[in-house]
Amino acid sequence: MGDVMDRATSIRSGEEIDAQKVLEFLHDHIPGLEGEIEILQFPSGFSNLTYLVKVGNREMVLRRPPFGRKAKTAHDMKREYKILSALKPVFPYCPQPLVYTEDESVMGCPFYVMERIQGIILRRDLPQGMEFNAKEARTLSENLIKAQSHLHSVDYIKAGLADFGKPEGYVRRQVEGWSGRYRDARTPDAPDFERVMQWLHDKMPGESGLVGIIHNDFKFDNAVLNPSDPTEIIGILDWEMATLGDPLMDLGSSLGYWVEKDDPEEMQVIRTMPTHLEGMLTRKEQFALYGELMGIKTDKFDFYYCFGLFRLAVIAQQIYYRFYHGQTKDQRFGMLMGPIRALEATALKVIEKSDL
C-alpha cells in the first residue's frame, strides 16, 4: 500500500528552511527524538506551507506561513494550533499538535509542529491497485458523514473554543460575503451568477439553531484512511479555515464537491475525488443521514447544495482572476473558466427544480 500514501517531495526553490535550526528547536521541545533530520515538502495547498519533518523514525508535519506575507498569517498559525489542541481530546481525528512557537530565531516566523497521521488520501481517482466494491464505497461515504456530524456535535464551549467565531448571523454573512467576493473577482469572460446570488439571498433559511465547529473544507482529500481498512477514516487534515458557525453550511460546502456517477458530463469534468464510485451515497442520502445523526429535520437541501456549488465557483473565480490579470503564470488556473460555467449551470438547474 506504500505508494498510495500522500507523498512529500523535494522542497520548492525559495521555500527552504534551516534543518539544523529546526532540529535544535525540536530537541528542546519534544522529548525522545533521536537520529538525523530530513525535511521534505507536501506539494499541495495554496496558502500555508506544509513540510514533512523526519527525525530518526519519527514523522512530524510542520506548518508555517508563506514567505514574504506578514499580514495575519502569524495569527493563523496560533489559531490553527489552538483549535487542534482544544479539539484533539474530543475529536480523535485531529492530528496531535506537538509544539507552537512565535520565536522568529528559528525561521523568521511563527510555526507549529504536529504528529503525522500515516494513511491513504484519495485524490480524483483511486490509486493504482486499490478498489472499493459497492458495499465498501457506501461504508466509506457513510463514515465521512459520521465524522463530520461528530465534529459538529462537539461541545465547543466545553472544549474552550467559545471565542472561536461569531455564530450569530453566520448564514447571512456567508451568503453576502461570498456574493461580494464573486463580484469583486469577476472577469469579463465569467458568468455573472446574479440569478444564483439573488436566489440564495431570497431563500436564505433562518439560523438552523445549530452552532458547531465547522471545518470549511470537509472532503475526501482532507481525510486520511486506514491503510489496513480503507473504509475507515483515521484523520481529518487542513484546519486553517475552521471556525464556529451553522454546521449545515459546512455540509453544504462539502456537497458542492460531491459529483455523483449520474451527474452530467460537465460536472464529471470537475470531479476531484472518487465520489462517483458505485455504492457511494448520493448527495441527498448524505443529507438525510446527516439529519438522522444530528437528530434534526432537514428540508432545505436545495439551498445548502446550491450554496456549496456557488462557494466553489467563487474560489475558482478568485484563482482565475489572478491568472487573467497576469498575477500568476500557472496554466492550470487558466483552465478554470469551464468549471466555473459548469457550476453556474448546475446551480441554475437546482434553482429551476427547487420548490423552496
C-alpha positions as CSV (number, residue, x, y, z in Angstrom):
1,M,0.0,0.0,0.0
2,G,3.1,2.2,0.3
3,D,2.7,4.0,-3.0
4,V,-0.8,5.1,-2.0
5,M,0.3,7.4,0.7
6,D,0.4,11.1,0.3
7,R,3.9,11.9,-0.7
8,A,6.2,14.7,0.3
9,T,8.7,15.7,-2.3
10,S,11.7,17.9,-2.6
11,I,11.3,21.5,-1.3
12,R,10.3,24.2,-3.8
13,S,13.0,26.7,-4.5
14,G,12.8,29.7,-2.2
15,E,10.8,27.8,0.4
16,E,13.7,26.1,2.1
17,I,14.1,26.0,5.9
18,D,17.2,25.5,8.0
19,A,17.1,21.8,9.1
20,Q,19.7,22.2,11.8
21,K,17.8,25.1,13.5
22,V,14.6,23.1,13.3
23,L,16.3,20.0,14.8
24,E,17.7,22.0,17.7
25,F,14.3,23.6,18.4
26,L,12.6,20.2,18.2
27,H,15.1,18.6,20.6
28,D,14.4,21.4,23.1
29,H,10.6,20.9,23.0
30,I,9.9,17.3,22.1
31,P,11.4,14.6,24.3
32,G,12.9,11.4,23.0
33,L,13.8,12.5,19.5
34,E,16.9,10.7,18.1
35,G,18.5,10.5,14.7
36,E,19.2,12.6,11.7
37,I,16.7,15.1,10.4
38,E,15.2,15.1,6.9
39,I,12.8,17.7,5.6
40,L,10.5,17.4,2.6
41,Q,7.5,19.4,1.4
42,F,3.9,18.5,0.7
43,P,3.2,19.9,-2.8
44,S,-0.5,20.7,-2.4
45,G,-2.2,23.7,-0.9
46,F,-2.4,27.3,-1.9
47,S,-1.8,29.1,1.4
48,N,0.2,28.0,4.4
49,L,3.3,25.8,3.7
50,T,3.4,22.2,4.9
51,Y,6.6,20.2,5.4
52,L,7.3,16.6,6.4
53,V,9.9,16.5,9.1
54,K,11.5,13.1,9.8
55,V,13.8,12.7,12.8
56,G,15.0,9.1,13.0
57,N,11.9,7.1,12.6
58,R,9.5,9.8,13.9
59,E,7.4,11.6,11.3
60,M,6.0,15.0,12.0
61,V,4.4,17.8,10.0
62,L,5.5,21.4,10.2
63,R,3.2,24.3,9.1
64,R,4.4,27.8,8.5
65,P,3.0,30.9,6.8
66,P,4.1,31.6,3.2
67,F,7.3,33.5,2.7
68,G,7.1,37.3,2.5
69,R,3.5,37.6,3.7
70,K,3.3,39.2,7.1
71,A,-0.4,40.2,7.5
72,K,-2.5,38.0,9.7
73,T,-0.7,34.7,8.9
74,A,1.0,34.8,12.3
75,H,-2.4,34.8,13.9
76,D,-3.4,31.9,11.6
77,M,-0.7,29.6,12.9
78,K,-1.6,30.3,16.5
79,R,-5.3,29.8,15.8
80,E,-4.7,26.5,14.0
81,Y,-2.6,25.2,16.8
82,K,-5.2,26.3,19.3
83,I,-8.0,24.5,17.6
84,L,-6.0,21.3,17.2
85,S,-5.0,21.4,20.9
86,A,-8.6,22.0,22.1
87,L,-10.2,19.5,19.7
88,K,-7.8,16.5,19.9
89,P,-9.1,15.2,23.2
90,V,-12.8,15.3,22.0
91,F,-12.4,14.7,18.2
92,P,-9.8,12.0,17.8
93,Y,-9.5,12.5,14.0
94,C,-7.3,15.6,14.6
95,P,-3.5,15.3,14.3
96,Q,-1.8,15.5,17.6
97,P,-0.3,19.0,18.0
98,L,3.2,18.9,19.5
99,V,4.6,22.5,19.7
100,Y,3.9,26.1,18.6
101,T,6.3,29.0,18.7
102,E,6.5,32.6,17.9
103,D,10.3,32.6,18.3
104,E,11.4,34.0,15.0
105,S,15.0,33.0,15.5
106,V,14.2,29.5,14.1
107,M,12.8,30.5,10.7
108,G,11.7,34.1,10.9
109,C,8.0,33.4,11.5
110,P,5.7,31.6,13.9
111,F,5.1,27.9,13.1
112,Y,3.8,24.7,14.7
113,V,4.6,21.0,14.5
114,M,2.1,18.1,14.8
115,E,2.3,14.4,14.6
116,R,1.9,12.9,11.1
117,I,-1.1,10.7,10.6
118,Q,0.1,7.9,8.3
119,G,-2.6,6.7,5.8
120,I,-4.2,6.9,2.4
121,I,-5.5,10.1,0.9
122,L,-7.9,9.9,-2.0
123,R,-7.5,12.2,-5.0
124,R,-9.5,12.3,-8.2
125,D,-9.3,8.6,-8.9
126,L,-8.4,5.6,-6.8
127,P,-4.7,4.9,-6.6
128,Q,-3.5,2.1,-8.8
129,G,-4.2,-1.3,-7.3
130,M,-6.9,-0.1,-5.0
131,E,-10.5,-0.7,-5.4
132,F,-13.8,-0.5,-3.4
133,N,-16.8,-2.7,-4.1
134,A,-20.2,-1.0,-3.8
135,K,-20.6,-2.0,-0.1
136,E,-17.2,-0.6,0.8
137,A,-17.8,2.6,-1.1
138,R,-21.0,3.0,0.8
139,T,-19.4,2.4,4.1
140,L,-16.6,4.9,3.4
141,S,-19.0,7.6,2.3
142,E,-21.2,7.0,5.4
143,N,-18.0,7.2,7.6
144,L,-17.2,10.6,6.1
145,I,-20.6,12.0,7.1
146,K,-20.3,10.3,10.5
147,A,-17.0,12.1,11.1
148,Q,-18.5,15.4,10.0
149,S,-21.5,15.1,12.3
150,H,-19.2,14.0,15.1
151,L,-17.2,17.3,14.6
152,H,-20.4,19.3,14.5
153,S,-21.6,17.7,17.7
154,V,-18.5,18.6,19.8
155,D,-19.4,20.8,22.8
156,Y,-17.3,23.7,21.6
157,I,-17.8,25.7,24.9
158,K,-16.5,22.8,27.0
159,A,-13.6,22.4,24.6
160,G,-12.6,26.0,25.2
161,L,-13.5,27.3,21.8
162,A,-16.4,29.6,22.6
163,D,-14.5,32.6,21.2
164,F,-13.5,31.0,18.0
165,G,-16.0,32.6,15.7
166,K,-19.3,34.6,15.6
167,P,-22.1,32.1,15.1
168,E,-24.9,34.7,15.1
169,G,-25.9,35.7,11.6
170,Y,-23.5,33.2,10.1
171,V,-25.7,32.1,7.2
172,R,-26.4,35.7,6.1
173,R,-22.7,36.6,6.4
174,Q,-21.7,33.6,4.3
175,V,-24.3,34.4,1.5
176,E,-23.4,38.1,1.4
177,G,-19.7,37.5,1.9
178,W,-19.3,35.0,-0.9
179,S,-21.5,37.1,-3.2
180,G,-19.3,40.2,-2.6
181,R,-16.2,38.1,-3.3
182,Y,-17.6,36.8,-6.5
183,R,-18.5,40.3,-7.8
184,D,-15.0,41.5,-6.8
185,A,-13.3,38.7,-8.6
186,R,-15.5,38.6,-11.7
187,T,-13.6,38.9,-15.0
188,P,-15.3,40.0,-18.3
189,D,-15.4,36.4,-19.6
190,A,-17.0,35.0,-16.4
191,P,-20.8,34.2,-15.9
192,D,-22.5,36.8,-13.7
193,F,-24.1,34.4,-11.2
194,E,-26.6,37.2,-10.4
195,R,-29.6,34.9,-10.5
196,V,-27.9,32.3,-8.2
197,M,-26.8,35.0,-5.7
198,Q,-30.3,36.6,-5.7
199,W,-31.9,33.1,-5.1
200,L,-29.5,32.3,-2.3
201,H,-30.3,35.7,-0.8
202,D,-34.1,35.2,-1.1
203,K,-34.2,31.6,0.1
204,M,-31.8,32.0,3.0
205,P,-33.1,29.9,5.8
206,G,-33.1,31.4,9.3
207,E,-30.4,30.1,11.6
208,S,-30.9,26.4,12.0
209,G,-30.4,26.9,15.7
210,L,-27.3,24.6,15.5
211,V,-23.9,26.1,16.3
212,G,-20.8,24.0,16.0
213,I,-17.2,23.8,15.0
214,I,-17.1,23.8,11.2
215,H,-14.1,22.7,9.2
216,N,-15.0,24.6,6.0
217,D,-13.3,22.1,3.6
218,F,-14.5,18.7,4.8
219,K,-14.0,16.3,2.0
220,F,-12.2,13.1,1.0
221,D,-8.8,14.7,0.1
222,N,-8.6,16.1,3.6
223,A,-9.4,12.7,5.2
224,V,-6.8,10.1,6.0
225,L,-7.9,6.4,5.5
226,N,-6.6,3.4,7.4
227,P,-4.2,1.5,5.1
228,S,-5.4,-1.8,6.6
229,D,-9.1,-0.9,6.2
230,P,-9.5,1.9,3.7
231,T,-13.2,2.3,4.5
232,E,-12.2,3.6,7.9
233,I,-11.3,7.3,8.4
234,I,-8.5,7.9,10.9
235,G,-7.7,11.5,10.4
236,I,-9.0,14.9,9.2
237,L,-6.4,17.4,8.0
238,D,-6.3,21.1,7.0
239,W,-7.9,23.1,9.8
240,E,-6.9,26.5,8.6
241,M,-10.4,27.6,7.8
242,A,-12.2,26.1,10.8
243,T,-14.5,28.4,12.8
244,L,-17.8,28.4,14.7
245,G,-21.0,28.6,12.7
246,D,-24.0,26.9,11.3
247,P,-23.0,23.3,10.6
248,L,-25.5,22.9,7.8
249,M,-23.5,25.5,5.8
250,D,-20.4,23.3,6.3
251,L,-22.3,20.3,5.0
252,G,-23.5,22.4,2.0
253,S,-19.8,23.3,1.2
254,S,-19.0,19.5,1.2
255,L,-21.9,18.7,-1.0
256,G,-20.7,21.2,-3.6
257,Y,-17.6,19.0,-4.2
258,W,-19.7,15.7,-4.4
259,V,-20.0,14.6,-8.0
260,E,-22.3,11.6,-8.4
261,K,-21.9,8.9,-11.1
262,D,-25.1,10.0,-12.8
263,D,-24.2,13.7,-12.9
264,P,-23.9,15.3,-16.4
265,E,-20.5,15.3,-18.2
266,E,-19.8,18.9,-17.4
267,M,-19.8,18.1,-13.7
268,Q,-17.8,14.8,-14.2
269,V,-15.0,17.0,-15.6
270,I,-14.7,18.9,-12.3
271,R,-14.7,15.9,-10.1
272,T,-11.7,16.0,-7.8
273,M,-12.4,12.9,-5.7
274,P,-13.8,9.4,-6.4
275,T,-17.3,10.2,-5.3
276,H,-18.7,8.7,-8.5
277,L,-17.9,5.1,-7.4
278,E,-20.7,2.5,-7.4
279,G,-22.2,2.4,-3.9
280,M,-21.2,5.9,-2.8
281,L,-24.0,7.8,-1.1
282,T,-25.8,10.3,-3.2
283,R,-25.8,13.9,-2.0
284,K,-29.4,13.5,-0.9
285,E,-28.6,10.3,1.0
286,Q,-25.7,12.1,2.7
287,F,-28.1,15.0,3.7
288,A,-30.6,12.5,5.1
289,L,-28.0,10.5,7.0
290,Y,-26.6,13.8,8.5
291,G,-30.1,14.9,9.7
292,E,-30.6,11.5,11.3
293,L,-27.2,11.5,13.0
294,M,-27.7,15.1,14.3
295,G,-31.3,14.5,15.3
296,I,-32.7,17.3,13.2
297,K,-35.2,17.7,10.4
298,T,-33.5,18.9,7.3
299,D,-35.6,20.0,4.4
300,K,-33.6,22.8,2.7
301,F,-31.3,20.5,0.7
302,D,-31.5,22.7,-2.4
303,F,-30.4,25.8,-0.6
304,Y,-27.3,24.2,1.0
305,Y,-26.3,22.3,-2.1
306,C,-26.7,25.5,-4.2
307,F,-24.6,27.4,-1.7
308,G,-21.9,24.7,-1.9
309,L,-21.8,25.0,-5.7
310,F,-21.6,28.8,-5.6
311,R,-18.9,28.9,-3.0
312,L,-16.8,26.5,-5.1
313,A,-17.3,28.7,-8.1
314,V,-16.2,31.8,-6.2
315,I,-13.0,30.0,-5.0
316,A,-12.3,29.0,-8.6
317,Q,-13.0,32.5,-9.9
318,Q,-10.7,34.1,-7.3
319,I,-7.9,31.9,-8.6
320,Y,-8.8,32.5,-12.2
321,Y,-8.8,36.3,-11.6
322,R,-5.1,36.1,-10.6
323,F,-4.4,34.2,-13.9
324,Y,-6.5,36.6,-16.0
325,H,-4.6,39.6,-14.6
326,G,-1.2,38.1,-15.1
327,Q,-0.5,37.7,-11.3
328,T,0.3,34.0,-11.9
329,K,1.6,32.2,-14.9
330,D,0.3,28.8,-13.7
331,Q,-1.5,27.3,-16.7
332,R,-3.7,25.1,-14.5
333,F,-5.5,28.3,-13.4
334,G,-6.3,29.3,-16.9
335,M,-8.4,26.2,-17.3
336,L,-10.9,27.1,-14.6
337,M,-13.5,29.0,-16.7
338,G,-15.1,25.8,-17.9
339,P,-15.6,24.5,-14.4
340,I,-17.0,27.9,-13.3
341,R,-19.6,27.9,-16.1
342,A,-20.5,24.2,-15.2
343,L,-21.0,25.2,-11.6
344,E,-23.3,28.0,-12.6
345,A,-25.3,25.8,-15.0
346,T,-25.7,23.2,-12.2
347,A,-26.7,25.8,-9.6
348,L,-29.3,27.1,-12.1
349,K,-30.7,23.6,-12.6
350,V,-31.1,23.2,-8.8
351,I,-32.9,26.5,-8.7
352,E,-35.2,25.6,-11.6
353,K,-36.3,22.3,-10.0
354,S,-36.5,23.6,-6.4
355,D,-39.7,24.0,-4.6
356,L,-38.2,26.2,-1.9
